[in-house]
Amino acid sequence: MVNAIDPVSLPVAPAQPAAEFYSILDLALFKSYSRESYQTAFGVEAPVYDPARRQKSWFDSSVDVSAQNNTAGYRIATQDQNGNQILQQIVMPAQEAATVNLPGAVHYPPYVVAPTLATRGGSILNPIYLSVEGDARALMTELGGASLQQEELPPFTADYPDGEPRRPWEFLVRGQMYNAGALLASRNAQGIGSPGHWDLSSPAPVWVPDPNGLTEADDTRPPWPMPVRDLLPNEKLYTGLMGIPGVQRTDLQQTADEASGKFTPDDRATLRMIYQAISKLSS
């Protein structure tokens, strides 16, 4: 597994490809990430998808996010009113530019119940019913419970070895006693911190998992486009198949025309000079 590092993404103008035609993405200033590739690159989960924002697969760590109203500007490939491919300036909040917004399920750390050597009446206790007091008390407050206490089953007494801080804590919720450890295991069944809520409409508290991350199909808004570098003097945009924009190197086009015997702009310029020279001689 990749060790966690601070996610950093800086704009880098890519070198010109040695081809006559190439994708507009060959001009991209940033890497594009999915939730999986973000995890692989940085060793941490991408932020939870925010449905209030558009999808965004890139981020810019160079922007100034010190003030809420700061903005960042980029060039993107788009079409003008006549359907021609152009580069256009866009502006977005700096905070938006600095973060990704990736759909997909978030992977939460698994909830692992450590085994125990604690016993009751000579038998090993089931560790799922054990919890530390702080966690049990916080859960009781979350559920509006009261009367936190250790479960007692006389005449069977419990014996806890040194280094075992957990106990079978229980508390009252609407007149019934519930084991904190079992409720904690239920809440974290899909991972520690996984989204969900308590349903208190039944006699017993029931943990209901919430949807874990939207898919791309759930959001029909177009994602933020990828910023690109400016075109070089020997580059121009064109429309490829399915209306997808591409880039053409005009210098390599002329080389190809020369090889195929076609007239090139240089050929036309040369003929024009010859024509002008002949015209002068004949006048």
PEWO-V175416 format. One record per residue. N is the residue number from 1. RES is the residue in three letters. PSI is psi in whole degrees, -180 to 180 (none if undefined). OMEGA is omega as a letter, one per 30 degrees, with the letter a starting at -180 (NA if undefined). D_LAST is the distance of its C-alpha to the last C-alpha in whole Angstrom. Layout:
N,RES,PSI,OMEGA,D_LAST  N,RES,PSI,OMEGA,D_LAST
This chain:
1,MET,141,l,82  2,VAL,132,l,80  3,ASN,143,a,81  4,ALA,133,l,80  5,ILE,160,l,78  6,ASP,122,l,76  7,PRO,123,l,73  8,VAL,135,l,70  9,SER,118,a,66  10,LEU,146,l,63  11,PRO,131,l,60  12,VAL,121,l,58  13,ALA,116,a,54  14,PRO,155,l,54  15,ALA,156,l,51  16,GLN,128,l,48  17,PRO,149,l,49  18,ALA,60,a,47  19,ALA,156,a,47  20,GLU,-38,l,44  21,PHE,141,l,46  22,TYR,170,a,49  23,SER,152,l,52  24,ILE,-25,l,51  25,LEU,-15,l,55  26,ASP,-8,l,53  27,LEU,3,a,52  28,ALA,138,l,56  29,LEU,-17,a,57  30,PHE,162,l,61  31,LYS,149,l,63  32,SER,136,a,64  33,TYR,147,l,68  34,SER,173,l,71  35,ARG,-37,a,74  36,GLU,-45,a,75  37,SER,-28,l,72  38,TYR,-45,l,73  39,GLN,-42,a,77  40,THR,-41,a,75  41,ALA,-39,a,73  42,PHE,-9,l,75  43,GLY,12,l,79  44,VAL,158,l,80  45,GLU,142,l,79  46,ALA,156,l,76  47,PRO,151,l,77  48,VAL,137,a,79  49,TYR,131,l,77  50,ASP,107,a,76  51,PRO,-13,l,76  52,ALA,-14,l,75  53,ARG,159,l,72  54,ARG,156,l,69  55,GLN,146,a,69  56,LYS,119,a,67  57,SER,-2,a,66  58,TRP,162,l,65  59,PHE,156,a,66  60,ASP,107,a,65  61,SER,-6,a,67  62,SER,-9,a,65  63,VAL,156,a,65  64,ASP,110,a,68  65,VAL,20,a,71  66,SER,-23,l,73  67,ALA,144,a,72  68,GLN,-31,a,73  69,ASN,9,l,69  70,ASN,147,a,67  71,THR,167,l,64  72,ALA,142,a,61  73,GLY,145,a,58  74,TYR,165,l,56  75,ARG,136,l,53  76,ILE,159,l,53  77,ALA,131,l,51  78,THR,-171,l,51  79,GLN,146,l,49  80,ASP,-175,a,48  81,GLN,-21,l,48  82,ASN,5,l,46  83,GLY,8,l,47  84,ASN,143,l,45  85,GLN,132,a,46  86,ILE,165,l,46  87,LEU,133,a,48  88,GLN,146,l,50  89,GLN,135,l,53  90,ILE,153,l,56  91,VAL,137,l,59  92,MET,161,l,63  93,PRO,142,a,66  94,ALA,-37,l,67  95,GLN,-36,l,70  96,GLU,-43,a,68  97,ALA,-29,a,66  98,ALA,-7,a,68  99,THR,150,l,70  100,VAL,166,l,70  101,ASN,90,a,72  102,LEU,127,l,72  103,PRO,171,l,74  104,GLY,161,a,77  105,ALA,140,l,81  106,VAL,138,l,82  107,HIS,115,a,84  108,TYR,148,a,87  109,PRO,136,a,89  110,PRO,147,l,92  111,TYR,111,a,96  112,VAL,123,l,98  113,VAL,113,a,102  114,ALA,144,l,103  115,PRO,167,a,107  116,THR,157,l,110  117,LEU,8,l,113  118,ALA,144,a,115  119,THR,159,l,118  120,ARG,122,a,120  121,GLY,30,l,124  122,GLY,-5,l,123  123,SER,144,l,119  124,ILE,134,l,116  125,LEU,147,l,114  126,ASN,117,a,111  127,PRO,-17,a,108  128,ILE,-22,a,106  129,TYR,6,l,109  130,LEU,146,l,109  131,SER,160,l,107  132,VAL,154,a,106  133,GLU,-40,a,108  134,GLY,-43,l,105  135,ASP,-41,a,103  136,ALA,-42,a,106  137,ARG,-41,l,106  138,ALA,-40,l,103  139,LEU,-40,l,103  140,MET,-44,l,106  141,THR,-41,l,104  142,GLU,-36,a,101  143,LEU,3,a,103  144,GLY,30,a,105  145,GLY,-174,a,108  146,ALA,172,l,111  147,SER,56,l,114  148,LEU,133,a,113  149,GLN,163,l,115  150,GLN,138,l,116  151,GLU,130,l,117  152,GLU,136,l,121  153,LEU,69,a,122  154,PRO,145,g,126  155,PRO,11,a,128  156,PHE,119,a,125  157,THR,151,l,124  158,ALA,147,l,120  159,ASP,124,a,120  160,TYR,125,l,116  161,PRO,162,l,116  162,ASP,139,l,114  163,GLY,2,l,111  164,GLU,100,a,111  165,PRO,-11,a,109  166,ARG,152,l,109  167,ARG,162,l,112  168,PRO,74,a,112  169,TRP,144,l,111  170,GLU,160,l,112  171,PHE,167,a,112  172,LEU,134,l,113  173,VAL,111,a,110  174,ARG,45,l,112  175,GLY,-2,l,115  176,GLN,144,l,114  177,MET,136,l,114  178,TYR,142,a,111  179,ASN,127,a,110  180,ALA,-41,a,107  181,GLY,-42,l,106  182,ALA,-39,l,106  183,LEU,-38,l,103  184,LEU,-40,l,101  185,ALA,-37,l,101  186,SER,-44,a,100  187,ARG,-31,a,97  188,ASN,20,a,96  189,ALA,-31,l,96  190,GLN,18,l,92  191,GLY,152,a,91  192,ILE,123,l,92  193,GLY,3,l,90  194,SER,147,a,89  195,PRO,149,l,89  196,GLY,-176,a,92  197,HIS,158,l,94  198,TRP,131,l,98  199,ASP,112,a,99  200,LEU,17,l,103  201,SER,-17,l,103  202,SER,167,l,106  203,PRO,-39,l,109  204,ALA,143,l,107  205,PRO,133,a,104  206,VAL,126,l,101  207,TRP,125,a,98  208,VAL,112,l,95  209,PRO,139,l,92  210,ASP,160,l,89  211,PRO,136,a,85  212,ASN,85,l,84  213,GLY,134,l,80  214,LEU,156,l,78  215,THR,168,a,76  216,GLU,-32,a,72  217,ALA,-20,a,73  218,ASP,-19,a,75  219,ASP,112,a,72  220,THR,-4,l,69  221,ARG,145,l,67  222,PRO,141,l,64  223,PRO,164,l,64  224,TRP,130,l,63  225,PRO,160,a,59  226,MET,127,l,59  227,PRO,147,a,56  228,VAL,162,l,53  229,ARG,166,l,51  230,ASP,155,l,48  231,LEU,145,l,45  232,LEU,164,a,43  233,PRO,-29,a,39  234,ASN,26,l,39  235,GLU,146,l,41  236,LYS,154,l,41  237,LEU,151,l,44  238,TYR,164,l,44  239,THR,121,a,47  240,GLY,-160,l,49  241,LEU,145,l,51  242,MET,21,l,54  243,GLY,13,a,52  244,ILE,129,a,52  245,PRO,149,l,50  246,GLY,177,a,48  247,VAL,140,l,46  248,GLN,134,l,43  249,ARG,114,a,41  250,THR,-28,l,37  251,ASP,-36,l,37  252,LEU,-27,l,39  253,GLN,-42,l,38  254,GLN,-39,l,34  255,THR,-41,l,36  256,ALA,-40,l,38  257,ASP,-40,l,35  258,GLU,-41,a,33  259,ALA,-31,a,37  260,SER,-4,l,36  261,GLY,6,l,33  262,LYS,157,l,32  263,PHE,134,l,28  264,THR,168,l,29  265,PRO,-37,l,27  266,ASP,-39,l,26  267,ASP,-45,a,25  268,ARG,-40,l,23  269,ALA,-40,l,21  270,THR,-45,l,20  271,LEU,-37,l,18  272,ARG,-41,l,17  273,MET,-39,l,16  274,ILE,-44,l,14  275,TYR,-44,a,12  276,GLN,-39,a,11  277,ALA,-42,l,10  278,ILE,-39,a,9  279,SER,-39,l,6  280,LYS,-39,a,5  281,LEU,-36,a,6  282,SER,-9,a,4  283,SER,none,NA,0
